């Protein structure tokens, strides 16, 4: 095998890796964004945190098993969000009024207003939720991961994930009830 052949193989491999990375970013960017925001990263820091997620993905791409990219992005976003929350506690509070963009700008103005209000309420509730249960709640209720997937991502036993989810649901239901004065429906998802 000559030097020219080896260089060609390396450039083909590099192009394949770039294509795979582009596919991971395009396929999972919104997931990473939602996780970063719902796991307590303020919107002013969210873009940097999401970028950090994909920097980690790019560095570790060769070790990520094909087909498990989503799980890797979720696990990385959980860790990056935890780090960002820790760092934000050390920074002085910035008073910025940021509202998340509503996907698809085709809704009526009253629907957009209601969606922004609902998102703001959800963010406030999630911000107040204890950190130890928030991750499980967001991953299960919002991102619809299974308890087995959550346990793997958070590297905790499945039973621990289930008990944290149960505590989070109780906390969320009580928070909704105290905010609205109406009990969250029994047997319904909060």
C-alpha positions as CSV (number, residue, x, y, z in Angstrom):
1,X,0.0,0.0,0.0
2,X,1.5,3.3,-1.1
3,X,1.5,6.7,0.6
4,X,-1.1,8.0,-1.9
5,X,-3.5,5.1,-1.0
6,X,-3.1,5.7,2.7
7,X,-3.8,9.5,2.3
8,X,-6.9,8.7,0.2
9,X,-8.2,6.3,2.9
10,X,-7.7,8.9,5.6
11,X,-9.5,11.6,3.6
12,X,-12.4,9.2,2.9
13,X,-12.5,8.4,6.6
14,X,-12.4,12.1,7.6
15,X,-15.2,12.8,5.1
16,X,-17.3,10.0,6.5
17,X,-16.8,11.2,10.0
18,X,-17.8,14.8,9.0
19,X,-20.9,13.5,7.4
20,X,-21.8,11.4,10.4
21,X,-21.2,14.3,12.7
22,X,-23.3,16.6,10.5
23,X,-26.1,13.9,10.7
24,X,-25.9,13.7,14.5
25,X,-26.0,17.5,14.9
26,X,-28.9,17.9,12.4
27,X,-30.8,14.9,13.9
28,X,-30.4,15.8,17.6
29,X,-29.8,19.5,17.9
30,X,-33.4,20.3,19.0
31,X,-33.3,17.4,21.5
32,X,-30.0,18.8,23.0
33,X,-31.5,22.3,23.1
34,X,-34.7,21.2,24.9
35,X,-32.7,19.1,27.4
36,X,-30.3,21.9,28.1
37,X,-33.1,24.4,28.7
38,X,-35.4,22.1,30.7
39,X,-32.6,20.9,32.9
40,X,-32.1,24.4,34.2
41,X,-29.7,26.2,31.9
42,X,-30.8,29.8,31.4
43,X,-31.5,30.7,27.8
44,X,-28.5,33.2,27.7
45,X,-26.2,30.3,28.3
46,X,-28.1,27.6,26.4
47,X,-26.5,28.1,23.0
48,X,-23.0,27.7,24.5
49,X,-24.1,24.6,26.4
50,X,-25.6,23.0,23.3
51,X,-22.4,23.8,21.4
52,X,-20.4,22.1,24.2
53,X,-22.6,19.0,23.8
54,X,-21.7,18.7,20.1
55,X,-18.0,19.5,20.8
56,X,-18.0,16.4,23.0
57,X,-19.8,14.4,20.4
58,X,-17.2,15.5,17.8
59,X,-14.3,14.5,20.0
60,X,-15.8,11.1,20.9
61,X,-17.4,10.3,17.5
62,X,-15.2,7.4,16.8
63,X,-16.1,5.8,20.1
64,X,-19.9,6.2,19.7
65,X,-21.5,3.0,18.5
66,X,-23.6,3.4,15.4
67,X,-27.2,3.7,16.4
68,X,-26.5,5.0,19.9
69,X,-25.9,8.6,18.9
70,X,-29.2,9.8,20.5
71,X,-28.4,8.2,23.8
72,X,-24.9,9.7,23.8
73,X,-26.3,13.2,23.0
74,X,-28.8,12.8,25.9
75,X,-26.2,11.7,28.4
76,X,-23.8,14.4,27.3
77,X,-26.6,17.1,27.5
78,X,-27.4,16.0,31.1
79,X,-23.8,16.3,32.1
80,X,-23.3,19.6,30.3
81,X,-26.5,21.0,31.8
82,X,-25.3,20.1,35.3
83,X,-22.0,21.7,34.8
84,X,-23.6,24.9,33.3
85,X,-26.0,25.1,36.3
86,X,-23.0,24.9,38.7
87,X,-21.2,27.6,36.8
88,X,-24.2,29.9,36.7
89,X,-24.5,29.7,40.4
90,X,-21.1,31.3,40.6
91,X,-21.8,34.1,38.1
92,X,-23.7,37.2,39.1
93,X,-27.3,37.2,38.2
94,X,-28.0,38.8,34.9
95,X,-31.5,40.3,34.4
96,X,-32.3,39.3,30.9
97,X,-35.8,38.7,29.6
98,X,-35.4,35.8,27.1
99,X,-38.3,33.8,25.7
100,X,-37.7,30.6,23.9
101,X,-38.6,30.6,20.2
102,X,-41.8,28.8,19.4
103,X,-41.2,26.2,16.7
104,X,-42.9,26.9,13.4
105,X,-44.0,30.6,13.2
106,X,-47.4,29.8,11.6
107,X,-49.5,29.8,14.8
108,X,-52.0,32.6,15.5
109,X,-50.8,35.3,17.9
110,X,-53.1,34.2,20.7
111,X,-51.7,30.6,20.3
112,X,-48.1,31.9,20.4
113,X,-48.9,34.0,23.5
114,X,-50.4,31.0,25.3
115,X,-47.5,28.7,24.2
116,X,-45.0,31.3,25.6
117,X,-47.0,31.5,28.8
118,X,-47.2,27.8,29.2
119,X,-43.4,27.4,28.5
120,X,-42.6,30.1,31.0
121,X,-44.7,28.4,33.6
122,X,-43.1,25.0,32.8
123,X,-39.6,26.6,33.1
124,X,-40.5,28.2,36.4
125,X,-41.8,24.8,37.8
126,X,-38.7,22.9,36.5
127,X,-36.4,25.6,37.9
128,X,-37.9,25.1,41.3
129,X,-37.9,21.3,41.1
130,X,-35.1,19.7,43.1
131,X,-32.1,18.8,40.9
132,X,-32.0,15.1,42.0
133,X,-35.5,14.5,40.5
134,X,-35.7,17.1,37.7
135,X,-33.4,15.2,35.2
136,X,-35.5,12.0,35.5
137,X,-38.7,14.0,35.2
138,X,-37.6,15.9,32.1
139,X,-36.2,12.7,30.4
140,X,-39.3,10.7,31.1
141,X,-42.2,13.2,30.8
142,X,-40.9,15.6,28.2
143,X,-38.3,13.6,26.2
144,X,-40.2,10.3,26.6
145,X,-37.2,8.1,27.4
146,X,-37.9,4.8,29.1
147,X,-36.9,4.2,32.7
148,X,-34.3,1.8,31.5
149,X,-32.8,4.4,29.1
150,X,-32.9,7.0,31.9
151,X,-31.1,4.7,34.3
152,X,-28.4,4.1,31.6
153,X,-28.0,7.8,30.8
154,X,-27.8,8.9,34.4
155,X,-25.8,5.8,35.4
156,X,-28.2,4.9,38.3
157,X,-30.2,1.8,39.0
158,X,-33.5,1.5,37.3
159,X,-35.3,1.4,40.7
160,X,-33.6,4.7,41.7
161,X,-34.8,6.2,38.4
162,X,-38.4,5.0,39.1
163,X,-38.4,6.3,42.6
164,X,-37.1,9.7,41.5
165,X,-39.7,9.8,38.8
166,X,-42.4,9.1,41.4
167,X,-41.1,11.8,43.7
168,X,-40.9,14.3,40.8
169,X,-44.5,13.6,39.8
170,X,-45.7,14.2,43.3
171,X,-43.7,17.4,43.5
172,X,-44.9,18.5,40.1
173,X,-48.6,17.8,40.9
174,X,-48.4,19.6,44.2
175,X,-46.7,22.6,42.5
176,X,-49.4,22.7,39.9
177,X,-52.1,22.4,42.5
178,X,-50.6,25.2,44.6
179,X,-50.2,27.4,41.6
180,X,-53.7,26.8,40.1
181,X,-55.7,25.8,43.2
182,X,-56.9,22.8,41.2
183,X,-55.6,19.2,41.7
184,X,-53.8,17.6,38.8
185,X,-56.0,14.8,37.5
186,X,-55.6,11.5,39.3
187,X,-54.1,8.9,37.0
188,X,-53.2,11.5,34.4
189,X,-49.7,12.6,33.4
190,X,-48.9,15.8,35.2
